[in-house]
Amino acid sequence: MFLKVSRSGGFAGLMTSGELDTSGEPDAEVLEAVAVRLTEQPPGTGRPQPDRFVYRLEISAGERVAAVVIAEQDLDRDAAWLLDRVLPQE
């Protein structure tokens, strides 16, 4: 599965993005399960709040392509972990 995450917003309004091919990851099954859950059952409303981040997660696996927008205040522990794995460390 191929994951792509972009983060925008925040106080400075900066944008960053990252990509991850789960096929080479030792915990690929967990990464893929979390990604599928987030696209099928997004947490919260996805509506941004002032000075907070907004994340866009895109997944592709063969014919399956899906995307979801997640607002920072709606992140649960699994979502935060997944996004942290895909985005470059600052």
C-alpha atoms as a printed R data frame, in Angstrom:
   type eleno elety resid chain resno       x      y      z
1  ATOM     1    CA   MET     A     1   0.000  0.000  0.000
2  ATOM     2    CA   PHE     A     2   1.215  3.496 -0.800
3  ATOM     3    CA   LEU     A     3   0.445  6.270  1.720
4  ATOM     4    CA   LYS     A     4   0.712 10.003  1.112
5  ATOM     5    CA   VAL     A     5   0.132 12.630  3.804
6  ATOM     6    CA   SER     A     6   0.092 16.397  3.479
7  ATOM     7    CA   ARG     A     7  -0.173 18.785  6.409
8  ATOM     8    CA   SER     A     8  -1.204 22.413  6.076
9  ATOM     9    CA   GLY     A     9  -2.287 25.236  8.328
10 ATOM    10    CA   GLY     A    10  -0.962 25.877 11.793
11 ATOM    11    CA   PHE     A    11   0.191 29.210 13.127
12 ATOM    12    CA   ALA     A    12   2.657 29.844 10.302
13 ATOM    13    CA   GLY     A    13   0.538 28.274  7.565
14 ATOM    14    CA   LEU     A    14   3.379 26.064  6.357
15 ATOM    15    CA   MET     A    15   2.788 22.955  4.283
16 ATOM    16    CA   THR     A    16   4.692 19.681  4.407
17 ATOM    17    CA   SER     A    17   4.127 16.271  2.894
18 ATOM    18    CA   GLY     A    18   5.492 12.764  2.959
19 ATOM    19    CA   GLU     A    19   5.045  9.401  1.281
20 ATOM    20    CA   LEU     A    20   5.501  5.833  2.462
21 ATOM    21    CA   ASP     A    21   5.393  2.506  0.660
22 ATOM    22    CA   THR     A    22   4.286  0.086  3.367
23 ATOM    23    CA   SER     A    23   5.640 -2.968  1.517
24 ATOM    24    CA   GLY     A    24   9.073 -2.442  3.055
25 ATOM    25    CA   GLU     A    25   7.876 -1.769  6.593
26 ATOM    26    CA   PRO     A    26   8.009 -4.451  9.313
27 ATOM    27    CA   ASP     A    27   4.643 -3.285 10.676
28 ATOM    28    CA   ALA     A    28   2.969 -2.944  7.263
29 ATOM    29    CA   GLU     A    29  -0.199 -4.764  8.349
30 ATOM    30    CA   VAL     A    30  -0.778 -2.336 11.231
31 ATOM    31    CA   LEU     A    31  -0.043  0.722  9.084
32 ATOM    32    CA   GLU     A    32  -2.441 -0.472  6.392
33 ATOM    33    CA   ALA     A    33  -5.197 -1.351  8.869
34 ATOM    34    CA   VAL     A    34  -5.031  2.103 10.464
35 ATOM    35    CA   ALA     A    35  -4.996  3.825  7.064
36 ATOM    36    CA   VAL     A    36  -8.028  1.875  5.843
37 ATOM    37    CA   ARG     A    37  -9.928  2.564  9.092
38 ATOM    38    CA   LEU     A    38  -9.223  6.301  8.818
39 ATOM    39    CA   THR     A    39 -10.488  6.477  5.236
40 ATOM    40    CA   GLU     A    40 -13.582  4.394  5.987
41 ATOM    41    CA   GLN     A    41 -14.432  5.962  9.368
42 ATOM    42    CA   PRO     A    42 -12.812  9.403  9.582
43 ATOM    43    CA   PRO     A    43 -12.514 10.794 13.100
44 ATOM    44    CA   GLY     A    44 -14.347 14.069 13.745
45 ATOM    45    CA   THR     A    45 -15.638 16.536 11.206
46 ATOM    46    CA   GLY     A    46 -12.482 17.432  9.268
47 ATOM    47    CA   ARG     A    47 -13.286 21.110  9.744
48 ATOM    48    CA   PRO     A    48 -10.191 23.156 10.578
49 ATOM    49    CA   GLN     A    49  -9.846 25.466 13.549
50 ATOM    50    CA   PRO     A    50  -7.729 28.627 13.599
51 ATOM    51    CA   ASP     A    51  -3.976 28.039 13.988
52 ATOM    52    CA   ARG     A    52  -4.324 24.242 13.886
53 ATOM    53    CA   PHE     A    53  -3.141 21.731 11.315
54 ATOM    54    CA   VAL     A    54  -5.224 19.913  8.719
55 ATOM    55    CA   TYR     A    55  -4.024 16.577  7.351
56 ATOM    56    CA   ARG     A    56  -4.914 14.883  4.078
57 ATOM    57    CA   LEU     A    57  -4.258 11.150  3.914
58 ATOM    58    CA   GLU     A    58  -4.331  9.394  0.552
59 ATOM    59    CA   ILE     A    59  -3.998  5.645  0.187
60 ATOM    60    CA   SER     A    60  -3.570  3.543 -2.915
61 ATOM    61    CA   ALA     A    61  -3.349 -0.205 -3.164
62 ATOM    62    CA   GLY     A    62  -3.939 -1.646 -6.600
63 ATOM    63    CA   GLU     A    63  -7.400 -0.541 -7.677
64 ATOM    64    CA   ARG     A    64  -8.248  0.848 -4.240
65 ATOM    65    CA   VAL     A    65  -7.739  4.602 -3.919
66 ATOM    66    CA   ALA     A    66  -9.128  6.653 -1.047
67 ATOM    67    CA   ALA     A    67  -8.526  9.967  0.700
68 ATOM    68    CA   VAL     A    68  -9.621 11.638  3.911
69 ATOM    69    CA   VAL     A    69  -9.129 15.032  5.546
70 ATOM    70    CA   ILE     A    70  -8.509 15.038  9.293
71 ATOM    71    CA   ALA     A    71  -8.387 18.164 11.453
72 ATOM    72    CA   GLU     A    72  -5.717 18.272 14.167
73 ATOM    73    CA   GLN     A    73  -8.242 18.389 17.002
74 ATOM    74    CA   ASP     A    74  -9.837 15.163 15.717
75 ATOM    75    CA   LEU     A    75  -6.683 13.022 15.736
76 ATOM    76    CA   ASP     A    76  -6.839  9.879 17.818
77 ATOM    77    CA   ARG     A    77  -3.732  7.997 18.969
78 ATOM    78    CA   ASP     A    78  -3.624  5.676 15.941
79 ATOM    79    CA   ALA     A    79  -4.106  8.503 13.457
80 ATOM    80    CA   ALA     A    80  -1.355 10.585 15.078
81 ATOM    81    CA   TRP     A    81   0.994  7.583 14.991
82 ATOM    82    CA   LEU     A    82   0.309  6.905 11.312
83 ATOM    83    CA   LEU     A    83   0.721 10.546 10.270
84 ATOM    84    CA   ASP     A    84   3.958 10.770 12.259
85 ATOM    85    CA   ARG     A    85   5.316  7.710 10.419
86 ATOM    86    CA   VAL     A    86   4.586  9.168  6.980
87 ATOM    87    CA   LEU     A    87   5.549 12.822  7.480
88 ATOM    88    CA   PRO     A    88   9.248 13.728  7.503
89 ATOM    89    CA   GLN     A    89  10.686 14.419 10.943
90 ATOM    90    CA   GLU     A    90  11.471 18.079 11.484
